[in-house]
Amino acid sequence: MMTSRARSSSVVGGEPLIGPVPLPWLLRRTNQRYRTAIRSCLAERGFDELPQPGYWALMILSRGATDASQLIGEMGVSKQAVSKLVDALVTLGFVDRKPNTSDRRRTDLRLSAKGRQAADVIGEAVRTTEESLMSELGAKGYEDLVQMLTQLTQGAD
């Protein structure tokens, strides 16, 4: 766990810009907090077979995505990676494939009942983690963090 004294660091010409801890490490550790909370909640509810990339795919589908191209865009991974992930999610019963009614070349993806339940558990774990972060940073600090990360990720595609 990071202390409040840990600061970000980036390296330019071998010299840190700020503090002793590289920013990518801090971002990874923060992401790890979410993944750990999600994995724990899923295991407690009997969804421990869901692969980690499936967390994000289920959340994207729960927010209205309906096909693999949307998963590719949102997750920032290859067509092959999404195809393999969707195959696993279908096999595990989290996602259903349906022929697209207006374009026979396309396949629609929908959460199954099991997938909706798992997405709800993931949402609960995310909210709990965010509440913890807000408690640690204060409401304003958390809001600022989200705003800065949003700014950094816009145009990252």
Backbone as CSV, one residue per row, in Angstrom:
resi,resn,N_x,N_y,N_z,CA_x,CA_y,CA_z,C_x,C_y,C_z
1,MET,0.865,-1.179,0.000,0.000,0.000,0.000,0.901,1.228,0.000
2,MET,0.548,2.208,-0.775,1.340,3.429,-0.875,1.066,4.339,0.318
3,THR,2.107,5.015,0.777,1.920,5.989,1.838,1.575,7.324,1.217
4,SER,1.130,8.245,2.039,0.775,9.562,1.518,2.008,10.329,1.064
5,ARG,3.215,9.844,1.448,4.435,10.527,1.042,4.912,10.118,-0.345
6,ALA,4.353,9.025,-0.886,4.771,8.586,-2.218,4.346,9.623,-3.245
7,ARG,5.262,9.913,-4.153,4.954,10.870,-5.209,5.267,10.251,-6.547
8,SER,4.704,10.833,-7.573,4.907,10.314,-8.918,6.294,10.668,-9.420
9,SER,6.745,9.894,-10.389,8.033,10.157,-11.003,7.970,9.782,-12.463
10,SER,8.549,10.592,-13.283,8.753,10.258,-14.677,10.222,10.513,-14.943
11,VAL,10.759,9.848,-15.915,12.182,9.989,-16.165,12.383,10.677,-17.505
12,VAL,13.148,11.753,-17.486,13.550,12.469,-18.685,15.058,12.608,-18.598
13,GLY,15.763,12.046,-19.557,17.215,12.128,-19.519,17.790,11.472,-18.281
14,GLY,17.124,10.466,-17.736,17.621,9.744,-16.577,17.294,10.382,-15.243
15,GLU,16.724,11.571,-15.227,16.412,12.251,-13.967,14.912,12.227,-13.702
16,PRO,14.495,11.852,-12.489,13.066,11.884,-12.170,12.534,13.309,-12.216
17,LEU,11.296,13.447,-12.714,10.668,14.762,-12.723,10.125,15.100,-11.340
18,ILE,9.470,14.132,-10.707,8.883,14.362,-9.388,9.008,13.081,-8.580
19,GLY,9.636,13.129,-7.443,9.632,12.040,-6.479,10.238,10.726,-6.934
20,PRO,10.244,9.746,-6.031,10.948,8.493,-6.268,10.133,7.380,-6.948
21,VAL,8.822,7.531,-7.087,7.995,6.439,-7.597,7.478,6.776,-8.993
22,PRO,7.774,5.931,-9.993,7.315,6.206,-11.366,5.789,6.214,-11.472
23,LEU,5.277,7.154,-12.232,3.840,7.276,-12.429,3.207,5.988,-12.952
24,PRO,3.809,5.288,-13.924,3.177,4.040,-14.378,2.979,3.027,-13.237
25,TRP,3.903,2.979,-12.315,3.772,2.074,-11.179,2.595,2.488,-10.305
26,LEU,2.443,3.781,-10.069,1.320,4.267,-9.255,-0.018,3.956,-9.921
27,LEU,-0.085,4.147,-11.236,-1.324,3.844,-11.963,-1.612,2.348,-11.907
28,ARG,-0.580,1.526,-12.057,-0.759,0.075,-12.001,-1.252,-0.358,-10.631
29,ARG,-0.678,0.210,-9.582,-1.088,-0.159,-8.221,-2.529,0.271,-7.945
30,THR,-2.936,1.408,-8.462,-4.321,1.845,-8.297,-5.253,0.897,-9.037
31,ASN,-4.891,0.536,-10.254,-5.688,-0.422,-11.024,-5.760,-1.760,-10.289
32,GLN,-4.675,-2.137,-9.649,-4.637,-3.391,-8.900,-5.643,-3.389,-7.747
33,ARG,-5.850,-2.244,-7.144,-6.850,-2.152,-6.075,-8.235,-2.521,-6.605
34,TYR,-8.565,-1.997,-7.777,-9.850,-2.331,-8.394,-9.920,-3.817,-8.728
35,ARG,-8.885,-4.324,-9.400,-8.892,-5.741,-9.808,-9.012,-6.664,-8.601
36,THR,-8.308,-6.362,-7.534,-8.362,-7.200,-6.333,-9.754,-7.175,-5.722
37,ALA,-10.348,-6.001,-5.633,-11.704,-5.885,-5.076,-12.714,-6.626,-5.942
38,ILE,-12.593,-6.477,-7.253,-13.508,-7.145,-8.166,-13.348,-8.660,-8.063
39,ARG,-12.119,-9.139,-8.112,-11.860,-10.582,-8.028,-12.432,-11.149,-6.735
40,SER,-12.232,-10.464,-5.621,-12.723,-10.928,-4.326,-14.250,-11.001,-4.301
41,CYS,-14.900,-9.950,-4.766,-16.372,-9.923,-4.781,-16.936,-10.992,-5.706
42,LEU,-16.321,-11.160,-6.877,-16.788,-12.188,-7.806,-16.638,-13.582,-7.198
43,ALA,-15.518,-13.843,-6.547,-15.288,-15.151,-5.931,-16.305,-15.411,-4.821
44,GLU,-16.590,-14.381,-4.011,-17.572,-14.523,-2.926,-18.955,-14.875,-3.466
45,ARG,-19.272,-14.421,-4.679,-20.604,-14.647,-5.268,-20.626,-15.813,-6.250
46,GLY,-19.517,-16.562,-6.343,-19.492,-17.748,-7.185,-19.153,-17.507,-8.646
47,PHE,-18.538,-16.369,-8.957,-18.167,-16.059,-10.341,-16.658,-16.066,-10.535
48,ASP,-15.958,-16.910,-9.794,-14.498,-16.878,-9.827,-13.896,-17.374,-11.137
49,GLU,-14.703,-17.966,-12.027,-14.182,-18.430,-13.313,-14.075,-17.315,-14.348
50,LEU,-14.617,-16.132,-14.050,-14.574,-15.023,-15.011,-13.135,-14.532,-15.164
51,PRO,-12.593,-14.560,-16.396,-11.225,-14.064,-16.594,-11.153,-12.551,-16.392
52,GLN,-10.014,-12.068,-15.944,-9.859,-10.650,-15.626,-10.250,-9.727,-16.787
53,PRO,-9.855,-9.981,-18.037,-10.314,-9.081,-19.109,-11.835,-9.091,-19.260
54,GLY,-12.466,-10.150,-18.794,-13.913,-10.237,-18.838,-14.597,-9.210,-17.963
55,TYR,-13.907,-8.748,-16.896,-14.492,-7.719,-16.029,-14.894,-6.521,-16.874
56,TRP,-13.923,-6.067,-17.670,-14.122,-4.840,-18.442,-15.117,-5.077,-19.570
57,ALA,-15.050,-6.251,-20.197,-15.993,-6.552,-21.281,-17.429,-6.568,-20.764
58,LEU,-17.660,-7.191,-19.608,-19.019,-7.230,-19.060,-19.510,-5.826,-18.721
59,MET,-18.634,-4.999,-18.172,-19.048,-3.633,-17.837,-19.381,-2.839,-19.099
60,ILE,-18.602,-3.018,-20.146,-18.862,-2.316,-21.406,-20.195,-2.777,-22.001
61,LEU,-20.435,-4.082,-21.991,-21.706,-4.606,-22.498,-22.874,-4.146,-21.636
62,SER,-22.656,-4.035,-20.330,-23.742,-3.591,-19.437,-24.095,-2.124,-19.661
63,ARG,-23.164,-1.361,-20.250,-23.424,0.053,-20.545,-23.971,0.253,-21.953
64,GLY,-24.299,-0.848,-22.652,-24.991,-0.699,-23.923,-24.252,-1.147,-25.161
65,ALA,-22.989,-1.543,-25.045,-22.293,-2.052,-26.229,-22.993,-3.324,-26.694
66,THR,-22.991,-3.557,-28.008,-23.717,-4.712,-28.542,-22.902,-5.578,-29.492
67,ASP,-21.634,-5.199,-29.750,-20.859,-6.048,-30.654,-19.366,-5.974,-30.349
68,ALA,-18.610,-6.860,-31.006,-17.178,-6.983,-30.753,-16.422,-5.705,-31.109
69,SER,-16.857,-4.997,-32.151,-16.136,-3.778,-32.543,-16.185,-2.735,-31.437
70,GLN,-17.281,-2.670,-30.711,-17.374,-1.736,-29.590,-16.445,-2.161,-28.457
71,LEU,-16.334,-3.467,-28.217,-15.398,-3.946,-27.197,-13.964,-3.616,-27.591
72,ILE,-13.632,-3.809,-28.861,-12.288,-3.497,-29.348,-11.965,-2.034,-29.087
73,GLY,-12.897,-1.148,-29.446,-12.678,0.286,-29.261,-12.561,0.688,-27.810
74,GLU,-13.423,0.165,-26.972,-13.418,0.543,-25.556,-12.247,-0.064,-24.788
75,MET,-11.916,-1.311,-25.104,-10.860,-1.995,-24.364,-9.473,-1.693,-24.918
76,GLY,-9.410,-1.231,-26.163,-8.120,-0.911,-26.753,-7.263,-2.140,-27.000
77,VAL,-7.900,-3.243,-27.391,-7.171,-4.476,-27.675,-7.489,-4.935,-29.094
78,SER,-6.768,-5.950,-29.543,-6.920,-6.417,-30.919,-8.221,-7.178,-31.131
79,LYS,-8.571,-7.295,-32.403,-9.747,-8.068,-32.801,-9.591,-9.515,-32.340
80,GLN,-8.397,-10.057,-32.455,-8.134,-11.435,-32.057,-8.319,-11.621,-30.554
81,ALA,-7.846,-10.658,-29.767,-7.987,-10.750,-28.309,-9.461,-10.702,-27.903
82,VAL,-10.226,-9.814,-28.542,-11.653,-9.724,-28.223,-12.377,-10.984,-28.669
83,SER,-12.030,-11.515,-29.834,-12.664,-12.735,-30.317,-12.439,-13.885,-29.340
84,LYS,-11.213,-14.032,-28.878,-10.877,-15.087,-27.909,-11.619,-14.863,-26.586
85,LEU,-11.681,-13.611,-26.131,-12.375,-13.290,-24.893,-13.873,-13.561,-25.016
86,VAL,-14.480,-13.137,-26.115,-15.917,-13.364,-26.320,-16.206,-14.859,-26.360
87,ASP,-15.362,-15.618,-27.054,-15.546,-17.077,-27.074,-15.565,-17.634,-25.655
88,ALA,-14.631,-17.200,-24.823,-14.566,-17.672,-23.433,-15.802,-17.250,-22.651
89,LEU,-16.238,-15.998,-22.831,-17.407,-15.499,-22.100,-18.681,-16.228,-22.510
90,VAL,-18.784,-16.577,-23.778,-19.931,-17.350,-24.250,-19.876,-18.760,-23.662
91,THR,-18.721,-19.400,-23.736,-18.554,-20.754,-23.200,-18.860,-20.808,-21.706
92,LEU,-18.453,-19.768,-20.972,-18.679,-19.722,-19.524,-20.105,-19.284,-19.163
93,GLY,-20.881,-18.862,-20.162,-22.271,-18.504,-19.921,-22.518,-17.068,-19.493
94,PHE,-21.533,-16.182,-19.664,-21.693,-14.776,-19.288,-22.296,-13.938,-20.412
95,VAL,-22.100,-14.373,-21.651,-22.524,-13.602,-22.823,-23.237,-14.536,-23.794
96,ASP,-24.266,-14.002,-24.443,-24.970,-14.717,-25.508,-24.670,-14.028,-26.830
97,ARG,-24.486,-14.831,-27.871,-24.340,-14.316,-29.232,-25.684,-14.470,-29.935
98,LYS,-26.071,-13.431,-30.652,-27.322,-13.465,-31.424,-27.033,-12.900,-32.812
99,PRO,-27.612,-13.493,-33.844,-27.444,-12.909,-35.186,-28.053,-11.506,-35.223
100,ASN,-27.362,-10.597,-35.884,-27.876,-9.245,-36.053,-29.019,-9.300,-37.052
101,THR,-30.163,-8.744,-36.670,-31.357,-8.842,-37.524,-31.265,-7.995,-38.791
102,SER,-30.469,-6.935,-38.792,-30.398,-6.077,-39.975,-29.157,-6.342,-40.837
103,ASP,-28.179,-7.085,-40.305,-26.956,-7.361,-41.062,-26.477,-8.765,-40.706
104,ARG,-26.701,-9.709,-41.603,-26.380,-11.111,-41.321,-24.891,-11.347,-41.101
105,ARG,-24.031,-10.428,-41.537,-22.591,-10.589,-41.346,-22.164,-10.279,-39.917
106,ARG,-23.037,-9.629,-39.176,-22.696,-9.193,-37.806,-23.358,-10.084,-36.772
107,THR,-22.737,-10.129,-35.610,-23.281,-10.869,-34.476,-23.425,-9.910,-33.311
108,ASP,-24.582,-9.899,-32.703,-24.807,-9.066,-31.521,-24.402,-9.838,-30.275
109,LEU,-23.892,-9.110,-29.312,-23.515,-9.680,-28.027,-24.436,-9.113,-26.961
110,ARG,-24.899,-9.981,-26.094,-25.763,-9.553,-24.995,-25.345,-10.285,-23.736
111,LEU,-25.454,-9.601,-22.616,-25.191,-10.273,-21.354,-26.283,-11.308,-21.098
112,SER,-25.885,-12.470,-20.664,-26.847,-13.473,-20.210,-27.289,-13.068,-18.805
113,ALA,-28.216,-13.799,-18.224,-28.624,-13.521,-16.836,-27.408,-13.615,-15.914
114,LYS,-26.582,-14.626,-16.132,-25.364,-14.790,-15.337,-24.428,-13.601,-15.553
115,GLY,-24.304,-13.143,-16.785,-23.453,-11.991,-17.092,-23.956,-10.716,-16.431
116,ARG,-25.285,-10.539,-16.410,-25.853,-9.353,-15.742,-25.577,-9.396,-14.240
117,GLN,-25.707,-10.583,-13.646,-25.424,-10.720,-12.214,-23.956,-10.411,-11.930
118,ALA,-23.057,-10.946,-12.753,-21.626,-10.691,-12.560,-21.311,-9.205,-12.758
119,ALA,-21.934,-8.565,-13.755,-21.713,-7.131,-13.988,-22.185,-6.315,-12.786
120,ASP,-23.288,-6.729,-12.166,-23.758,-6.040,-10.959,-22.746,-6.165,-9.827
121,VAL,-22.160,-7.354,-9.669,-21.147,-7.571,-8.628,-19.920,-6.711,-8.912
122,ILE,-19.505,-6.656,-10.171,-18.358,-5.821,-10.553,-18.657,-4.360,-10.243
123,GLY,-19.865,-3.910,-10.579,-20.257,-2.525,-10.285,-20.202,-2.221,-8.802
124,GLU,-20.648,-3.161,-7.979,-20.580,-2.979,-6.517,-19.134,-2.858,-6.048
125,ALA,-18.256,-3.718,-6.572,-16.845,-3.677,-6.180,-16.188,-2.367,-6.610
126,VAL,-16.532,-1.892,-7.795,-15.988,-0.617,-8.279,-16.461,0.525,-7.378
127,ARG,-17.761,0.531,-7.061,-18.286,1.597,-6.180,-17.626,1.570,-4.809
128,THR,-17.431,0.391,-4.251,-16.782,0.267,-2.945,-15.353,0.784,-3.002
129,THR,-14.636,0.440,-4.076,-13.262,0.919,-4.233,-13.233,2.429,-4.394
130,GLU,-14.163,2.968,-5.169,-14.220,4.420,-5.351,-14.550,5.128,-4.046
131,GLU,-15.433,4.554,-3.248,-15.741,5.140,-1.940,-14.509,5.144,-1.051
132,SER,-13.718,4.088,-1.120,-12.481,4.015,-0.348,-11.489,5.086,-0.814
133,LEU,-11.340,5.222,-2.118,-10.448,6.253,-2.656,-10.927,7.647,-2.258
134,MET,-12.228,7.859,-2.327,-12.781,9.160,-1.958,-12.525,9.447,-0.475
135,SER,-12.640,8.434,0.348,-12.374,8.592,1.774,-10.909,8.964,2.014
136,GLU,-10.015,8.349,1.250,-8.589,8.628,1.398,-8.183,9.987,0.847
137,LEU,-8.774,10.368,-0.293,-8.371,11.592,-0.977,-9.247,12.794,-0.659
138,GLY,-10.421,12.542,-0.111,-11.417,13.589,0.046,-12.187,13.721,-1.255
139,ALA,-13.392,14.244,-1.178,-14.248,14.347,-2.361,-13.591,15.180,-3.454
140,LYS,-13.004,16.302,-3.092,-12.378,17.191,-4.074,-11.155,16.527,-4.698
141,GLY,-10.338,15.873,-3.895,-9.161,15.189,-4.419,-9.536,14.080,-5.381
142,TYR,-10.577,13.329,-5.022,-11.039,12.255,-5.896,-11.585,12.829,-7.201
143,GLU,-12.390,13.879,-7.103,-12.942,14.518,-8.298,-11.821,15.030,-9.199
144,ASP,-10.801,15.650,-8.598,-9.659,16.148,-9.375,-8.920,15.008,-10.060
145,LEU,-8.721,13.906,-9.345,-8.037,12.745,-9.914,-8.798,12.227,-11.134
146,VAL,-10.102,12.056,-10.990,-10.915,11.564,-12.104,-10.844,12.531,-13.280
147,GLN,-10.929,13.816,-13.007,-10.868,14.817,-14.073,-9.523,14.760,-14.794
148,MET,-8.424,14.655,-14.048,-7.100,14.606,-14.673,-6.912,13.330,-15.492
149,LEU,-7.345,12.196,-14.958,-7.206,10.943,-15.704,-8.079,10.956,-16.958
150,THR,-9.254,11.549,-16.857,-10.125,11.685,-18.027,-9.438,12.527,-19.093
151,GLN,-8.842,13.614,-18.664,-8.135,14.491,-19.597,-6.974,13.743,-20.262
152,LEU,-6.230,12.961,-19.491,-5.098,12.220,-20.036,-5.527,11.129,-21.012
153,THR,-6.677,10.531,-20.790,-7.106,9.416,-21.635,-7.867,9.861,-22.871
154,GLN,-8.335,11.085,-22.921,-8.980,11.580,-24.131,-7.907,11.747,-25.191
155,GLY,-8.131,11.156,-26.315,-7.144,11.248,-27.375,-6.013,10.255,-27.247
156,ALA,-6.115,9.329,-26.266,-5.079,8.318,-26.092,-5.220,7.204,-27.119
157,ASP,-6.290,7.232,-27.879,-6.527,6.163,-28.871,-5.668,6.417,-30.020
